[in-house]
Amino acid sequence: LWYNSAVGGTGSNIPPTPATNVLGSTLYFVTQTVNNCESLTSQIEVMVLSQTTPPSVVTPITYCQNSTALPLTATGTNLLWYPTALGGTGSSIPPTPSTTTVSNTTYYVSQSLGTCESPRVALTVVIEPPSNLPIVSTPVSYCQNAPTIALTATGTNMLWYTAATGGVGSTIAPIPSSATAGTFTYYVTQKTGNCESQRAAIVVNIFAPPPAPIVTPKTYCPNDVAIPATAVGTNLLWYTAATGGVGSPIAPTPNTNIFPTTFNYYVSQTVNGCEGPRALLITTVDNALIIAIGNDVTICEGDTVKFTPISTPIATSYEWRAIGVPLSTIQNVFVKDAIVKPIDTATYILKATLGGCTREDTVTVNVRWKPLLDVGLNNAICLYDSALLVGTISHNSLPITMYSWTPIDSLRTPTQLQTWASPTKTTDYKLTISTTLANYGCVFTISDSVKVKVQPIVKAFAGNDTIAVKGVPHRLNAIGGTSFLWSSPSAILNNPFSQNPTAILNNDANFYVEVRDAVGCVGYDSLFVKVYNGPTFYVPNTFTPNGDGINDVFRAIPVGMANTTYFRVFNRYGELMFETNKWLKGWDGTYKGKSQPTGTYVWMVVGTDRDFKKVEMKGTVNIIR
């Protein structure tokens, strides 16, 4: 029960609602009733306080895009931060704005005094875009040690830097130094608004001047045809003095009609717009010179020649060169009395120099060659055949005085350039020739060898005599060589040039085969084919096992049969004397190592023909001793 005072009055079971429109303190009293007994009163005090004022903020706050932002701040007590103007739960941790995107974002903050929270105040954060890069012209180039001016760029509120990042920008544009050659980079930004742009790079190239061109002193003899001066370099400029003056791209041409005299020319080159120092080119016109080597000579291949030229007056330098042979055939190219060893007829030229005059003379050295001998490639012949051995001589300018083949025992004419050889075994033959030329003493002895291989006898084999089924294709097979030729007077072969042709036989036939090896040597062989009607077994009725090699074995001859199941022989008592299933294996008339007596014996044979039909036969045979 709720009361307005501590004592007295009538209680209400409806809880009172405090009024908040009047500042101050109000007491409320409450009891509880259990088993019709009401308790003592409890006191509740409700205080209505004055409203708290909002915190103080600075707004808006501005950042440039992608710059580093700080947590938001406000002046107040027990601050609470909200993303919206109403609702939500406040955070005591101030938010840190994101600067990755250009935007306007509003945050809200309140303060609390005691239990009363103030209204929320708005704080706006503006993310502004960066400025555009200033416009620059790059690269900027200077020659080393040339005057330079301050760098320029097109922009607003520009700041200059010496590095791509960090440092403090300057509003004063730098003036590059040209004292040191190299590549240097400067950086500049601009501000349009509150945000500084990224840094634009300006490359400054300081080019070192190129070296002086490469020149070679030039000399002319009087009245020689002169050519314009030359130097190795780029964008050449020619001058008449070491300093000053205006250079000309046209090279000067000396006047050789005035002698003796010296012309001094100066030349520079320009690279990357920078002109380098000047080089001095000295051109001389000097007195005449006479040089004479002497007459042409003839030598033997491998010999040397020493020249003794005459120079009038004595030259100050000499240089030899060769035509037709390597320069290495000259022992020393810078001496007057040179020694040469040419490998073939050659022309040698001597250049003599005296002052600015150069003269040349030539001499020819004729070389008598050492012959080249070739007796050909190794070859092979058949036994009892002959081979023609031929020597070929080339690169020769000398008479041949001797031919000698060895070994001579199988040769027809061993002292001639070509001969017939008839070896009975593989033999190496060597030809030796000799030359001489009395006037020059050219004596040479040259040899070359060739192998003649004697092929072994061709062992042709057409196969053993055999049997065949009448009217059924029969295959032959020869060995012993690489090519074959079959023939028969009574049978037709499907391919007589095959190693294993086939023939259909109606009668007994003889076959002959010619076999050749890889060289063409020939061997011959033959075989006889007995023709039977089949399929069946042919079994004789008598045999004579007396060891004379004729009719010593009793066998069942299969014709047109695929296999023999068994072939058996019994004596008159029914005792098994012999049994086999082997092709053409027969009985030699013995049993357990003992010869059986003359008499009649019973045989049985069982097999399968080529059509898989069973064939059974039996009969008697007589042993005759």
Order of alpha helices (4+ residues) and beta strands (2+ residues): beta-beta-beta-beta-beta-beta-beta-beta-beta-beta-beta-beta-beta-beta-beta-beta-beta-beta-beta-beta-beta-beta-beta-beta-beta-beta-beta-beta-beta-beta-beta-beta-beta-beta-beta-beta-beta-beta-beta-beta-beta-beta-beta-beta-beta-beta-beta-beta-beta-beta-beta-beta
